[in-house]
Amino acid sequence: MSTPARVPQTASLHWRTGLAYGALAAPLAFVSLPLYVSLPHYYASAAQAPLAALGGVLLATRALDALIDPALGRLADRLFLQGGGRPWRAAALGCAVLAAGFALLWHPPAGSQTAMLAWLAGVLLLTTLAYSWVSILHQTWGTRWGGAPRWRASVTAWREAATLTGVLLASGLALWLGKDATSALLALGLALGLWSLHRLRRPGEALAAQGDARPSQGAPWSNAGFRWLMLVFVLNGIASAIPATLLPFFVADRLQAVHLQPWFLLGYFGAAALGLPLWVHAVSRWGLAPSWRASMGLAVLAFVATPWLDAGDGPAFFIICVASGLTLGADLALPGALLTGVIHQAGAGGRDEGRYLGWWTCASKLNLALAGGLALPLLSWAGYRSASTDASALSVLAWTYAGLPCLLKLCAALALWQAERRNPTWRKKT
């Protein structure tokens, strides 16, 4: 993996470069769905793990994984500064550990539940740390390019398009192939992604460094632009994570359409993939922050009617999934592009990307934890229980599922508008 050069404001991202860079994101996303969705159910059903102990292990390992991310980011910076093939070799090692750990997770030792849970804790922590390590290295590679707003949006769009591809493949193939075949396919995908990234040479003379001469502002949290962006990112992330957490409950109990849930997900993520190039084009017209803010408003408009849906309204909800999925493309492509700009504007490009990305990935994981920690206790306090048929409880479920995220989206849009006023460069179109 060679150290990427920064690019001039006039450069455009060639599709071969985008494809070569984004390829590794697909297997990384492919592993995430079984790891976060299928694994708990597997240990609870097939391995007969006690639910309380299983929940404790999962919470502890995921919290520790998130808290270690900033340290992994600093280590990534050191590797990139040393140059040569060190970052690529580190990514290759991480991929090998990730593939091995993922395969071992589905084969817990027979015997006592204590041994099984200890196995889960150790192997899961190793696997998630390897996943985080490779993800941070991969994101740091793209962030170090810098570039104009459209370039940055294109880089993140290629990465997130590959991510969506991995999610869509995992949602079908992981169930159809079985655990061992899925593990083998993951190893193959990681190898191909690494090969593709290794072939991505340093951009040529046309991609000369643009050179922002301003000095670094030091640690990420001393950067006011980063603090504002993280505020928006967390508010918007929790707004997206709450529906993701409550979707099975809403579909099963409110809509009574469990059989349609795969179609809802397909419509949502498929629309997000189709929307990605549209949002990249919007950046050229309106700029990064205004485009992201517009997507938040459109997401609220698409989702605001959801609390009034009831049993039998599956087709209407599918339309809502497609409409809100189109806005998801902006959430995937534009925040990372803004982060790249914040890093390079602070004079931290080429040396501190990993430190920023470590905190960024930590926040991404904590968004999911905060969503569950906020929404599930709220529902319990309001009297909702899974499989409930009580009208008032189902109404609380609907408003928590859709009303609360809409409110948080509006708060995120307001925070982004305030951040734009303090950072006018976020509105730049070229």
C-alpha positions in Angstrom: 0.0 0.0 0.0 1.7 3.2 -1.1 1.1 6.5 0.6 -1.5 8.5 -1.5 -0.7 11.9 -2.7 -3.2 14.8 -2.3 -5.0 15.9 -5.3 -5.6 19.3 -6.9 -9.0 21.1 -6.9 -9.6 20.3 -10.6 -9.0 16.6 -10.4 -11.8 14.1 -10.9 -11.8 10.6 -9.6 -11.5 8.0 -12.3 -13.9 5.0 -11.9 -11.0 2.5 -11.9 -9.4 4.3 -9.0 -12.7 4.5 -7.2 -13.4 0.8 -7.8 -9.9 -0.2 -6.7 -10.1 1.8 -3.5 -13.6 0.8 -2.6 -13.2 -2.9 -3.2 -12.0 -3.7 0.4 -15.1 -2.1 1.9 -17.4 -4.8 0.4 -16.0 -7.8 2.5 -15.7 -5.5 5.5 -19.4 -4.8 5.3 -20.1 -8.4 4.4 -18.7 -9.5 7.8 -20.5 -6.8 9.8 -24.1 -8.1 9.3 -23.5 -11.7 10.5 -21.3 -10.3 13.3 -23.8 -7.9 14.7 -27.1 -9.5 13.7 -26.7 -13.3 13.4 -24.1 -14.0 16.0 -26.2 -13.2 19.1 -29.1 -15.3 17.9 -26.7 -18.2 17.0 -25.2 -18.3 20.5 -28.6 -18.0 22.2 -30.3 -20.7 20.1 -27.7 -23.1 18.7 -25.2 -22.8 21.5 -27.8 -22.3 24.3 -26.0 -19.4 25.9 -27.9 -17.7 28.8 -29.4 -14.4 27.5 -28.3 -12.2 30.4 -24.7 -13.5 30.3 -24.6 -13.3 26.4 -25.8 -9.7 26.5 -23.2 -8.8 29.1 -20.4 -10.4 27.0 -21.6 -8.6 23.8 -21.9 -5.2 25.5 -18.5 -5.5 27.2 -16.6 -6.6 24.1 -18.3 -4.0 21.8 -17.7 -1.1 24.3 -14.1 -2.1 24.7 -13.7 -2.3 20.9 -15.1 1.2 20.5 -12.9 2.7 23.1 -9.7 1.2 21.6 -10.5 2.8 18.2 -8.7 6.1 18.9 -5.5 4.2 19.8 -5.8 2.3 16.6 -6.1 5.5 14.7 -2.9 6.9 16.2 -1.1 3.6 15.3 -2.4 3.9 11.7 -0.9 7.5 11.5 2.5 6.2 12.5 2.4 3.5 9.8 1.5 5.9 7.1 4.2 8.4 8.1 6.8 5.6 8.0 5.7 5.0 4.4 6.6 2.1 2.2 4.5 -1.0 2.3 3.9 -0.9 6.1 0.2 0.1 6.0 -0.6 -2.5 3.4 1.1 -5.2 5.3 -0.6 -4.2 8.5 -4.0 -4.3 6.7 -3.1 -7.8 5.3 -2.3 -9.0 8.8 -5.6 -7.5 10.1 -7.5 -9.2 7.3 -5.9 -12.6 8.1 -6.9 -12.2 11.8 -10.4 -11.1 10.8 -11.0 -14.1 8.5 -9.7 -16.6 11.1 -11.6 -15.0 14.0 -14.9 -14.9 12.0 -14.5 -18.6 11.1 -13.7 -19.6 14.7 -16.7 -17.7 16.2 -19.1 -20.2 14.7 -17.4 -23.2 16.3 -17.5 -22.6 20.1 -16.0 -25.4 22.3 -18.4 -28.0 23.7 -18.7 -28.3 27.4 -19.5 -25.7 30.1 -21.2 -22.5 29.4 -18.4 -20.6 31.1 -15.9 -22.0 28.6 -18.2 -21.1 25.7 -18.7 -17.5 26.9 -15.0 -17.1 27.5 -14.4 -18.3 23.9 -17.0 -15.9 22.6 -15.5 -13.0 24.5 -11.9 -13.6 23.4 -12.5 -14.5 19.8 -15.1 -11.8 19.3 -12.9 -9.1 20.8 -10.0 -10.2 18.5 -12.3 -10.3 15.5 -13.9 -6.9 16.1 -10.5 -5.3 16.8 -9.2 -6.7 13.5 -12.3 -5.4 11.7 -11.8 -1.9 13.2 -8.1 -1.9 12.4 -8.6 -2.7 8.7 -11.5 -0.3 8.5 -9.4 2.6 10.0 -6.5 1.8 7.7 -8.8 1.7 4.7 -10.5 5.0 5.5 -7.2 6.7 6.3 -5.9 5.8 2.9 -8.9 7.6 1.2 -8.8 10.5 3.6 -5.2 11.3 2.9 -6.0 12.2 -0.7 -7.7 15.4 0.4 -9.0 17.2 -2.6 -12.0 19.4 -3.7 -15.5 18.8 -2.2 -16.7 16.7 -5.3 -13.5 14.6 -5.2 -13.9 13.9 -1.5 -17.6 13.0 -2.0 -16.6 10.7 -4.8 -14.0 8.9 -2.7 -16.4 8.3 0.1 -19.2 7.4 -2.3 -17.2 4.6 -3.9 -16.3 3.3 -0.5 -19.9 3.4 0.7 -21.3 1.9 -2.5 -19.0 -1.1 -1.9 -20.2 -1.1 1.7 -23.9 -1.3 0.5 -22.9 -4.1 -1.9 -21.4 -6.1 1.0 -24.5 -5.5 3.1 -26.9 -6.6 0.4 -24.8 -9.7 -0.3 -24.6 -10.6 3.3 -28.3 -10.3 3.8 -28.9 -13.1 1.3 -25.8 -15.2 0.9 -25.0 -15.5 4.6 -28.3 -17.3 5.2 -28.1 -19.4 2.0 -24.5 -20.5 2.2 -24.2 -21.4 5.8 -21.5 -20.4 8.3 -18.5 -22.2 6.9 -19.1 -21.3 3.3 -19.7 -17.7 4.4 -16.3 -17.7 6.2 -14.6 -19.0 3.1 -16.3 -16.3 0.9 -15.2 -13.6 3.4 -11.6 -14.7 3.2 -11.7 -14.6 -0.6 -13.3 -11.2 -0.6 -10.7 -9.8 1.8 -7.9 -11.2 -0.4 -9.3 -9.6 -3.5 -9.8 -6.3 -1.8 -6.2 -6.3 -0.5 -5.0 -7.2 -4.0 -7.0 -4.4 -5.6 -5.7 -1.8 -3.0 -2.1 -3.0 -3.5 -2.4 -2.4 -7.2 -3.6 1.2 -6.6 -0.5 3.1 -7.3 0.4 6.5 -6.1 -1.4 9.2 -8.2 0.8 10.6 -10.9 2.2 14.1 -11.5 -1.3 15.4 -12.4 -2.3 14.7 -8.8 0.2 17.0 -7.3 -0.1 18.1 -3.7 -2.3 21.0 -3.1 -0.5 22.2 0.0 -2.5 23.8 2.8 0.1 25.7 4.7 -1.9 26.3 7.9 -0.4 24.6 10.9 -2.2 21.7 12.6 -4.5 22.6 15.5 -3.2 19.7 17.5 -5.5 16.9 18.9 -8.8 16.3 17.1 -10.9 17.6 20.0 -9.1 20.9 20.0 -10.4 21.5 16.5 -13.7 23.4 16.7 -14.7 22.2 13.2 -14.3 18.6 14.3 -16.3 19.2 17.4 -19.2 20.7 15.5 -19.0 17.9 12.9 -19.1 15.2 15.5 -22.1 16.8 17.2 -24.0 16.7 13.9 -22.7 13.2 13.1 -23.8 11.8 16.5 -27.3 13.4 16.4 -27.9 12.2 12.8 -26.4 8.8 13.6 -28.7 8.2 16.5 -31.6 9.3 14.4 -30.7 6.6 11.9 -29.8 4.0 14.5 -33.1 4.1 16.4 -35.2 2.9 13.4 -32.5 0.3 12.6 -32.9 -1.0 16.2 -36.7 -1.0 16.3 -37.5 -2.1 12.8 -38.2 -5.8 13.6 -40.6 -4.7 16.4 -42.4 -2.2 14.2 -42.7 -4.5 11.3 -43.9 -7.5 13.4 -46.2 -5.8 15.9 -47.4 -2.6 14.3 -47.5 -3.5 10.6 -47.9 -7.3 11.2 -45.8 -7.9 8.1 -42.8 -10.0 9.2 -42.8 -11.7 5.8 -42.2 -8.4 4.0 -39.2 -7.3 6.2 -36.5 -8.5 3.7 -38.2 -6.5 0.9 -38.3 -3.4 3.2 -34.5 -3.8 3.7 -33.9 -4.4 0.0 -35.8 -1.3 -1.0 -34.1 0.8 1.6 -30.5 -0.2 0.8 -31.1 -0.5 -2.9 -32.4 3.0 -3.0 -29.4 4.2 -1.0 -27.1 2.7 -3.6 -29.0 4.4 -6.4 -29.0 7.7 -4.5 -25.2 7.9 -4.0 -24.3 9.3 -7.4 -27.1 11.8 -7.1 -25.8 13.2 -3.9 -22.3 13.4 -5.3 -23.7 15.5 -8.2 -25.6 17.6 -5.7 -22.3 18.6 -4.0 -21.2 20.3 -7.3 -24.4 22.3 -7.3 -24.9 23.2 -3.6 -21.8 22.2 -1.6 -21.2 19.4 0.9 -23.0 20.8 4.0 -26.1 22.3 2.2 -26.5 19.0 0.4 -26.3 17.0 3.6 -28.7 19.4 5.3 -31.2 19.0 2.4 -31.1 15.2 2.7 -32.0 15.5 6.4 -35.1 17.6 5.5 -36.1 15.2 2.8 -35.6 12.2 5.2 -38.0 13.8 7.7 -40.5 14.4 4.9 -40.2 10.8 3.8 -40.5 9.4 7.3 -43.0 11.7 9.0 -46.1 9.8 8.0 -44.8 6.5 9.4 -46.4 6.8 12.9 -49.8 6.7 11.4 -49.3 3.4 9.5 -51.1 0.3 10.9 -51.6 -3.3 10.1 -51.9 -3.9 6.4 -49.9 -0.8 5.4 -46.9 -2.8 4.2 -47.0 -1.5 0.6 -47.1 2.1 1.9 -44.2 1.4 4.2 -42.2 0.0 1.3 -42.6 3.3 -0.5 -41.4 5.1 2.6 -38.4 2.8 2.8 -37.4 3.6 -0.8 -37.9 7.3 -0.3 -35.9 7.4 3.0 -33.3 5.1 1.5 -32.6 7.7 -1.3 -31.6 10.1 1.5 -29.4 7.6 3.1 -26.9 8.0 0.3 -26.1 11.5 1.6 -25.5 10.1 5.1 -23.0 7.6 3.7 -21.1 9.9 1.3 -21.1 13.4 2.7 -20.1 13.3 6.4 -16.8 11.5 5.5 -16.1 14.0 2.8 -16.7 16.8 5.3 -14.4 15.1 7.8 -11.6 14.9 5.1 -12.0 18.7 4.6 -11.9 19.4 8.3 -8.7 17.4 8.7 -6.9 19.1 5.8 -8.1 22.5 6.7 -6.6 22.1 10.1 -3.2 21.3 8.5 -3.4 17.7 9.8 -3.5 16.1 6.4 -0.8 13.5 5.7 -0.1 12.9 9.4 -3.2 12.9 11.7 -6.0 11.3 9.7 -5.9 8.1 11.8 -6.4 10.1 15.0 -9.5 11.7 13.6 -10.9 8.5 12.1 -10.3 6.6 15.3 -12.7 8.9 17.1 -15.0 8.9 14.1 -15.4 5.1 14.1 -15.7 5.1 17.9 -18.7 7.5 17.5 -20.2 5.3 14.8 -20.3 2.3 17.1 -21.5 4.4 20.1 -24.4 5.7 18.0 -25.8 2.1 17.8 -25.3 1.6 21.6 -26.9 5.0 22.4 -29.9 4.2 20.1 -30.6 1.0 21.9 -29.9 2.5 25.3 -32.3 5.4 24.6 -35.2 3.7 22.6 -35.6 0.3 24.4 -35.8 1.6 27.9 -38.2 4.3 26.7 -40.5 1.7 25.2 -40.3 -0.4 28.3 -41.1 2.6 30.6 -44.1 3.4 28.3 -45.5 -0.2 28.7 -44.6 -1.7 25.4 -43.5 -5.4 25.2 -42.6 -7.5 22.2 -45.6 -9.1 20.5 -47.9 -6.6 22.3 -51.4 -6.0 20.9 -52.3 -3.1 23.1 -53.2 0.0 21.0 -51.6 2.5 23.2 -48.3 0.5 23.5 -48.2 0.1 19.7 -48.7 3.9 19.3 -45.8 4.5 21.6 -43.7 2.1 19.5 -44.7 3.9 16.3 -43.8 7.3 17.6 -40.5 6.1 19.1 -39.6 4.3 15.9 -40.4 7.3 13.6 -41.2 10.4 15.6 -38.1 10.5 17.8 -35.7 10.0 14.8 -37.5 12.9 12.9 -37.0 15.2 15.9 -33.3 14.2 16.1 -32.8 14.7 12.4 -34.2 18.2 12.7 -31.8 18.9 15.6 -28.9 17.6 13.5 -29.9 19.9 10.6 -30.1 22.9 12.9 -26.6 22.0 14.3 -25.3 21.6 10.8 -26.7 25.0 9.8 -24.9 26.6 12.9 -21.7 24.8 12.0 -21.9 26.1 8.4 -22.0 29.7 9.7 -18.8 29.1 11.6 -17.1 27.1 8.8 -18.0 28.8 5.4 -15.7 26.4 3.5 -18.3 23.6 4.2 -20.5 25.3 1.6 -17.9 25.3 -1.2 -19.0 23.6 -4.4 -15.6 23.1 -6.0 
